[in-house]
Structures are given as C-alpha cells and as structure tokens.
Amino acid sequence: MKKIIMLFAVIMASISCSNAQKNKFSQEALEGKLTTTEGSEISFKEVLEKHKGKTIVVEIWASWCSDCVKAMPKVKELQAANPDVVYVFISMDKAMDKWKTGIEKHELKGDHYWVNDEKGMKGAFGKSIDLDWIPRYIVVDKKGKVALYRAIETDFEKIDKELKR
C-alpha cells in the first residue's frame, strides 16, 4: 500500500511540474525561426525585442483550428479592452496561403508570423514552447518576463486579469 501511495505522489508531482507556468522562454524558443507576412525570416527573440517595454499577448493558432476560430471574438474583446497591449499571432498552418487567407478572413489585427515547419505543432518551435494545444496564449509583461505561459481558449478571464495588472 505504501508503494502505491508513493507511486501516486510521484505521478502527481510529475504532472504538476509538466503543467507549471514558466517565467521565461528557453533559448531554443528564442532562437525559433518564424516567417513574416512578407516572406522573410525572423527569430522569436527579435519579435519580442521589437515590442520591448510593452505588454505582449502571443496567440498560437491555425486557420484550420475550430477552437481557434471560436475564440477569436474573445481575442477581439481583449484587444478592445486593452488597446495598449501588443498582439502577436503565430500560425501553425501548414501552408503560407492558408495562413494569409485566415488572417484576412478573421480580420486579425496585430503582428503576424508563421511557423514554417512541416511537423507543425510537433516541430522544433512547438516543442520549445511546450505546445500541446491551440489556441494557446502567452502573456509577456513590460519587463520581458513571461507573466502567463500556458493559457487556452477557456482562460480569457485569467488572461484579462493578467493584462489589468
């Protein structure tokens, strides 16, 4: 019985650690290459540096993702309520044309980047940010610290609360 309890404790500790909120990005994530809407390459670190001193909401999404599409009205509400926040959209679409069509179709306002990796969410960038679900939201505060590392479409209250801080 003691062994079962100990095993259960170890499993629970492992699960809670795997879902832990991180307060900074790994070097692999920062070095991750993204494609701009013009077709040039930029690192994730450069994207973050571009908005240094501002609060940033990063949304990882894809045009084919029904949960992403369903969450877009909430994202637009966040944008209206928090106009001083920068919104960075990173797409996991498999093709550039689908990504660009999705931006236009859903009228997404913000900076847009595409992860050009045939492995998509399971590729290098996805792994570097522990991507296991989209849409995924990350909030970076004005000091460049990750204030909220793992939020999904059901966490808009948590996101809004973090933005109001």
N, C-alpha and C positions, 0 to 999 in steps of 0.2 A: 504494500500500500504506500509506503514512504517513497519507493521508486517511482510510482505512478504520479504522486503529488509533485515530486521533484521534476519529473519529465514535463508535466503540465506547466510548472513555473518557468522552466527553460523555454518552452514553446511560446508562452505568453510574453516573456521578455523579448524574444526574437521578433515576434510580431509587432510589439510596440516600438521597438527600435527601427524596424523597417518602415514604419509609418511616421517616424519622427520628422518634425519640422526642422529644416536646416536653415542656418542664418547666412550662408554664403554659397556661391557656386563653386563646383570643382574646377580645377584647371582644364580638364577635358571639356567641360561645358563652355567655359570662357573661350577656348580655342575653337569651338564648334563653328563650322562654316555654314553661312546662310546665303541665300541668293536674294538680291534686291529685285524690285519690280522692273528695273532697267536691265537686269541680267548680270550685274556684276556681283562679285563675291565679297562678303564682309564677315568678320568674326562676331560672335555673340558679345564678346568683350567690347568691341567697337560700337555695337548697338547700344550697350549700356552706357558707355562713356559719352556717347552723343547726347545723352539726356542727364548727365551728371548734375546733381543738385536738385533734381525733380523726383517726385514720386512716380513710379512706373508700374503699370499693370501689364503683365505679359500674359497673353492668351495663346495657348497652343490649340489649334483647331484643324479642321479639314472640311472642305465643301461637301464631301460625301457623308459627313457625320451628322446623323439626325439629332443627337443630343446637342451638338454644337449649334445647329440651326435653331433649335427650340430655345436655346439660352440667349440668342442674340438680342431679343427685346430687353432682357435684363442687363446686358452689357451696355446697350444704348441708354438705359435708365441710369446706370452707373456713370456713364460719360456726361449725361446732362446734369447730374447731381454733383459731379466732381470735375469741373471743366479745367482745372489747373493740373490734372493728372495726365501723364503721357500714356497712351495705349499702344502697345506693340503686339501685333498679331503675327504669330509664327505658324505657318501652314505645314501640315504633314501630307498634303495632297501628293499624289503620285505623278502628276503632270502639271507643268507650269501653266498651260492654257486653262485647265480646270480651276487652278488656284486663282488666276486673274479673273476668270468668269465669276467665281464665288465672291470675290471682293466687290465686284460691280453689282451683282445680283442682290447681295445683302447690304449694300451701301455702308460698308465698314469704314469708319473714319479712324485714322491713326497711321502708324508706320507698319509696313507690311514686308515680311520676309518669308522665304520658302526653304524648307529643308529638302535639298535635292539629294535624297538618299533612297535607293530602290528598296531598302529594308524598312523604310518608313519609321513608324514608332519604335521598332526594334533595332533601328540603326544606331550609329555612334552618338548622334546628338540626343536622341530619345533616351538612350541608356545613361548618358551623362547627367540628365536631369531627372532620372528615375521615373520616366514617363510610363504610366501603366493605364492611363485613361485620358480621353479627350471628351469635352473640352477640359483643359487644365489651366488654372490661373496661378500666377506667381506675382506677389507684390514686393517691389523693391522700394525701400524708403529713400528719403532725400540724401541720406548719408551713404547710400550704396549698399546698405545691409538688406538682406532678404528678410522681410517682415512676415511674409506668409509664403511658404514654399509649396504647399500641397493643398490646393482648393479645387473643387469641381463645381459643376453647374448647380448643385444644391447648396452651395456655400456662399451665396451672394450676400447674406446678412453679415457673415464673417468678413468678407472682402470689404463691404461698405464700412463696417466698423473700423477695420484697419486703415482705410483711407481717411476716415474722420479724425484719427489720432494726430 
